[in-house]
């Protein structure tokens, strides 16, 4: 664990302010949920809560089924990292931190299409230069991740419908 040198007092309601620099660095936004862990003695650790990560086994099976039926490479992220990959992509992408650009695109809450040659850095040191389509997963209006379908030369209407349906399905699944 890394010390920040920042000291904060707890107010009379038990609240503490996380400094802006730390929130920006860890991409913690207003309304984000944090999990609280203790070591039972003197340490408290906060971690961003990921509803997408909480259903990991289901997500892995889901991306494998999508890949088997579409023959496309599939990536699913939460708001921090890649949580599942299926297809020809290397499984070592799982756990990589998503790029700031992808995070910004997710916050737009719309389906995004990238044509071959445009390129999108999906994760640190992983830029995809062929076509792709992505759609954020929203749960009760909050962005919790995204579904990305990678193409070769172009994205067609079936790819768009598949990513739209997948993001909507996962959002509804997480709401239940």
N, C-alpha and C positions, 0 to 999 in steps of 0.2 A: 504494500500500500504506500502511496506517495503522499507526503505531507505538503499542504498548500501554504502553510504559514498564516492562514486566515482564521481568526477566532471570532465567533458570534455568540451572543447571549440568547438564552431561551426566554421568551416573553411570558407574561403571567398566564397565557392560554396554552403554553407548551410548544409554541411555534418557534421555528428558526428560519432565517432567510438564507437561501443558498445564493452565494454571490453571482452576479451577472456573468462574470468571466467564466466561472465553472459551468453555469447553465449553458452558455453559448458553446463552450468547448465540448460538452457532452450532449448537445442538441436537446436540452430539456426545455420544453415550452410550457407556457401556461396551460393548465388543464391536463398535462401528462400525469400518469399514475406512476408512483414509485413503490417498489417492494422494499420492505425494511427487514434487515437481518441483524442478529446480534450474535456475539460469540459466547454469551451467557455471563460475561464478566464486565468488560469495560469498553467494548467496541460496538459501534452501530455502523452498519453499511447500508447505503441506499443503492438500488439498482432500478433502472427504468423497467417498468413492467411491460411485457410483450404478450398480448393475448394470442398472437399468431404462434409464438414459440410454445405457448402452453398446450397446443394441440399438435405437437411435432409429429407423432406417429401417424396421425390422420393426414397431415400435410405431405409427408413423404409418400404415402400410398396414393394420395390425390395427384401429385405431380407425375408419378410413374404411370398412372392411368391416363392422364392427359397426354403424356408423351407417347404411350402405346397407341392411342386412338388418333392422334394428330400427326405423329412422326415429326414433331417439332421439339426443339429444345425449350424447356420451361424453367423459369426461375421464380421463386417466391421469396419476398423479403418481409421483414418487419420494418420498423422505422429506423433501425440501427444497422442491421446486417442481413446477409443472405441466409435464409433458413432452410431452403430446399432447392435442389437442382435435379433435373432429369434430362436425359438425352446424351449427346456426345460431349457435353461440357464436363470438365473435370469436377469431381465431387469435392476437391479441395477448395472450391469457391465457398462452400458452406462455412459460415462464421465470419467471412470477410466483411468488413465495414462498408456500407454503401457509400457512394460518392455524394458530395454536397449537391451536385447538379441533379442527381436522381432524387435526392431528398426534396429539393426545390420543386421538381416536376410533380412529385407525389402530392405536395401541398396544394397544387392547382386543382386536384380532385377530378381530373378529366382524362379521357382516353387520349393517349399520345402515340403518334405513328412516326417512326424515323425511317427514312428511305435509305437504301444502300449508299454508302459514302458519307452520310451525315455523321455517323459515329456518336456513341454515347458511352461515357465512362460509367459503368454500372457499379463497380466496386473499385477500391484502391488497386491500381495496377491491372485493371481488367476493363479495357475499352472494346466495345463491339462495334464493328464498322459496317456490317451488313444490315439489312432491314430488321426492324423489331417493332412490336406494339406493346404498350404497357398501360395498365389501369390500376389506380390505387384501390386498396381494400378499405372500405369505411365501415366503422361500427358505431352506430348511433351518431353519425355525422363526423366522427373523428377518424382521421387517417391512421390506420394501424399497420400498413404495409402495402405491397403491390404485387401484381402478377405480371410477368414479362414473358412474351412469346417471341422467340427469335426466329427470323426467317432467313432465307438465302438471298434471293434477289428482290422480292417484293412482298408486301403484306396485302392479303386479299380480304374480302368481306367475311369469309369464314374465320380467319385469324382474329379479326376484330370482334366478331360475335363470340368467339371462344374466350378471349381474354375478358370481355365484358361480362359474360355469364359466369366465368370463374371468380372474378373479383366480387360480383354480387352474391354468388353462392357462399363464398368464404365469409363475407361480411355478415350475411344472415345466419350462417352456422355459428359464428362467434357471438352473435346477439342472443342466441337461444341458450 
